[in-house]
């Protein structure tokens, strides 16, 4: 009899999951990181939440769950490498029984990284409704800054969060640093569909603690502009449709994009200390010797030997050169962590390797 109960529970869970998928455009999925900034080597946890059906899609309320068979979770590194972390996903609630549906509809995924920088988390799903002959594609973004010092001031200069990472669907691209945003800040977010701006589209902005929402509208460049609220989690949501079709399967495609971020209070400020102007240098996440670096008129220069060893083996000059310019010319991604307290600034270089 035990196996029959398990079979019935599995069948019930399948029915519930299907019922969510069949009404996919009526609900939204989003991801939410447990902390906007973590230290190198620590674990970032990502909640996969599903709901936002009430109040005309201006709600933070949870209902239903992501379809396990039609969704995946990714993290894009500061170097631009997109990695599938779906295998880390686990269900946090009680499983369905013979008579009761599953309780608590959340999933949690996780990742850990030693390399400092800007990390973009995306939940992506793709499903087809046989009843409405429509295809639904979601992107759900959230963000984590990884740093040697997990402080707003340390990660405030990171630019990598503004990179599009879901080019086959709609997505939000923040034009601000979502790991270092504070109350009262003027910010912009761009909505893209397959890399192109989505104009004249309503965007819901929802605060988690009270589920209050407001409506914004994208301009001709797909941008919405607003002032950040009090410290809390915030959810952005928008949808658009196209007449894309596939014979015998669907006659339109519904695209939904969500994005969450955390507004933080300004936090502690470490007293300024006397620090060396020579920055730390991380190359592909590894701290390397900065003994051969010099700072001239505010620009960090690297010796020819340093460049050949860490950045560009084909570098032919015997002269020192600008560290940033040389790295970017070689195709590397370069980020910067400002000096904080008595901790030196850091240059983060991600090569093509």
N, C-alpha and C positions, 0 to 999 in steps of 0.2 A: 504493500500500500504506500510505502514511502516514495517509491519511484513514481507512482501515479500522482502523488501530491506535487512532487518536483516538476513533473511534466505539465501538470495543470498550471503551476505557478509560472513556468517558462512561457506557456501559451498566453497567460494573462498579461505578462510583461510584454510579449511581442505585440499583442493587440493594442496595449497602451502606447507603445512606441510608434506603432503604425498610425494610430489616431492622431498623434502629434504631427507626424510627417505629412499626413494627408491635409492638414490645415496649416502648413508650414508658414505661409505668408501672413497668417493671422497672428502669429506669435514671433517673438524675436529671441535670438540667442546672443549671449555676450560672455566675454571672459573678464576676469577680475583678478589681478595679482594681489597677494596678501600683504606686500609691502612695496612701495615705489623704489626704494633704494636698499640694497643689501651688500654685505661685505663679500669680497672674493672668496670663493669656495663654499659659501653657504647655499642653502637650497631655496629656490624661489617656487612658491606654490601658486597655482593658477586655478581659480574656481571657474567651472563652466556652468553658467546659469541660463535658464530658459523661462520666458514669460513675457512681461510687458504687453499684455493684451488689453488691459483696462485703460480707461481715460484716453481713448484714441491713441494708443501707443505712447503715452507719456506716463509710464508707471515703472517702478522698480520691483513690482511684486513678482513672485516666482510661481510658475505653474508649468507642468510638463517637464520634459527633459530632452537634451540633445539625443538624436538618434545615433546609437553607437556604431551602426553599420554604414551610416551615410556622412559621418563627420570625422575630421582629423584635427590634431593640434600641432602647431609648429612654433618654433622659436627661430628668429633670424638674428644672427650674431652681429657684432659691430663690423665684421669683415664682409657682411652681406650674404653669409651662408645660411640658407634656410634648412632647418633640420626637423624631421618628423619626431615628435615626442609623444605620439598617441599611445605608445606602449606603456607609458607611465600613468595613464589615466585610470582612476578607480572610482567606484560608486560609493558615496559617503552615507547613504541612507539604508534603511531596512529594505530587504528584497521583497518582492511580491510574494504573497501566499496564495493558497487555493481560493480564498474568499476576499482578500484585501489587496489593493494595489500597492505599489512601492511607495514608501514614505520618505520624504525629503528627496527632492529630485536632482540634487547636485552631483556633479562629477568633479574630481580634482586631478590635475596633472602637475608635473613638477620638472625642474631641471636645475642643474648646478653648473657654474662656470668659474674658472679661475682668472679669465681674461677680463680686465675692467673695460667698461664701455656701455653703450646703449643697446639694449635687447628688446626686440619687438615680438610679442606673443600674438599668434593668430589662431582662432578657431575657425575652421572652414567646413561648410557642409554643402552637399549637392544632392537634391532629391527630385523625383518626378512624381506628380500626382496623376494617377490614371483616371480619376474622376473629373478633374478640371482640365486635364491635358496641359498642365503647366509645369515648368521646371523652376525650382527655387534654389538660389545660390546665395550663401551667406558668407560674410567675413566679420569676425569679431576680434577686435584688437585691444591689447593692453600692453603695459610697458614696465620694464625694470631697468634701473641703472645699477651696475655692479662697480664697486669702487674699493680702493684700499681703505678709505675713510667714508663710511656710509652717512654722509652729511649733505644737505642741500647745497651748501656753498662749494663743496668739492665737485659735484656733478653738474653744476649749473651751466657749464659751457658746452655740454654734449650736444651735437647736432644730428646724430644718426637716427633719431626718432622720426625725422621728416622724410625718410626714404619709403617709397611705395614698395609693398612686398607681395601684393595679391593682384597681379596684373590681368588675371582672367575674369575678374568680377569687380563689384563695387567695393570701395574701402574709404575710410577716413584717414587723412594724413595731417597730423598736427603740425602747425607752423610755430610751435613753442615747445619747450622742454617739459613733457608731462610728468617727469620724475622730480621736477624742481619748481612746480608752480605753487604760488601762494595766493591768499585772498586778495581781491581787488586788482588783479592783473589783467590788462587788455590782451586778448589772445585771438588767434585765427585758426580755423580748421578747414581743410579743403576736402571736398568729396570728389572722388574720381570713379569713373567706370571704365575699366580696361585702360587705365592710365590717362584718360581724358576727363576734363572738368565736367561736373554735372550741375547745370545752371537751373535756377528757378525751382528748387526742390525744397520742401519743408524738412527741417531737421528738429527733432525733439531733444531737449537737454533736460535731464532728470537728476535730481538730487536723491541720494539713497535714503538718508535718515528720515525724510518725511514724504518721499515719492512725489514731491512737487515738480511739475514740469513746465517748461516754456517752449514756445515755437519760434524757430529762426528760419530764415530762407536764404538759400545760397545765391550768390551774385553770379555774374556772367563768367567768373573764373572758378565757380564751384566753392567759393569761400563763404563761411559765416564768421562774423566778428562779434565778440561779446566780452563782458567783464566777468572774471571768475568770482564765485561765491565764497561762502565760509568754508572752513576746513571740513572735508567730507569726501566720499566717493561720488563721482558723477558719471552719467551714462549719456552718450550721444547715439541717436538712432535715426536712420532715414531709409527710404526704399524707393526704387524706381523699376520700371518694367520696359521690356523691348518686345518687338514682334519676331524675335528669333524663333525658329521652329525646326523640328525634325519630324519628318513624315512618320505618322503612326505612333508618335510618342508625346510630343507637346507642340503647342501652337504659340506659346509666349514664354518668356523667361522673367521671373521676378527676382530682383536683386535687393538684398538687405545688407546694410552696413551698420555695425555698432562699434563703439569705442568707449572704454572706460579709462579714467585717470583719477588720481587722488590729489585734491588740494590740501596742502599741508600748512600748518602754522610755520612762521619763519624759523622756529627752532633755535637751538643754541648757537652762539657765535664764539668761536675760540679766540682768545686774545692773540693779536698779531705777534709773531716772533721774528727774530732775525734769522732769515733762511738764505741759503745759497741761491743765486740766480740760475745756477745750472739745474735743469729739471731732471727728474727721474725719466727714464725712457723704457717703455714696455714695447717689445716687438713680438707680435702675435701672442700676447699675453704673458710673455716672459720678461722679467726685469733684467736689463742688460747694463753693462758698465757704461757710465757716462763720463769716464775720466778724460776722454779725448774730445769732449764737447766744449765749446766756448760760446759766450754770449756777447754779441757785438751790436750796439745800438738797439737792444731789445730783441734781436733775432738770434735764435740758437743755431749755431753752425756745427757741422760734424766733419771730422777728418776724413780723408779719402779712405783710410783703412776701415773706419767705422762703416762708411757707406757700402764698401765692397762686402764686408762681412755680414751686415744685417739687412741691407736694403736692396742694393743693386750690384750683383757680382760682376756685371759688365761695365761698371763705372770706370772710365779710362783716365780721367783727370787725376793729377797728383795733389790738387788743391782742395782745401776745405770748401764746403758749400752749405747753403741753408738746409737745415734738416727737413723742414716741412716741404719746401719746394722740390727738393731732391726726391723725397718719398712720394709725393703726389705725381711727379713726372714719371716715376717708375710704376705708377698705377696703384700705389698703396692708398689705403684710407687712413687719414690722420685725424685724431681727436685730441682734446686738451683738457686737463684737470687743473684748475687754478690752485695756487698755494693757499693753504688753510692753516692758521695757527703757526706752529713751527715745522710744518710739513711742506717740503718743496713742491713746486708745480710738477706735473707729469705730462709727458707727451706719449700718446698711445698710437702705435703704428701697426696697421694690419696689412700685410703684404699679400701678393697673389698666391702664395704657397697653399 
